[in-house]
Amino acid sequence: MSQPTTQQFAGRTALITGGGTGIARAAAIALAAEGCAITVAGRTALTLEDVGKYISQYGHPVK
């Protein structure tokens, strides 16, 4: 993500369902880049772990 972030969602939390793939995955990563804490739910652990790697780049813990 090379675009500068505004942190407009700092202090907020989002629950993203189906966040392992597609538009939901992109939304989870974009919201994390804007400072939002993310909870991602989905069917496949492997894809969720992959999304977690991207989200952790923005300083959010991955559990």
Summary of the structure (lengths in Angstrom):
residues: 63
radius of gyration: 10.6
end to end distance: 22.2
largest distance: 31.4
contacts: 163
relative contact order: 0.23
helix: 38%
strand: 16%
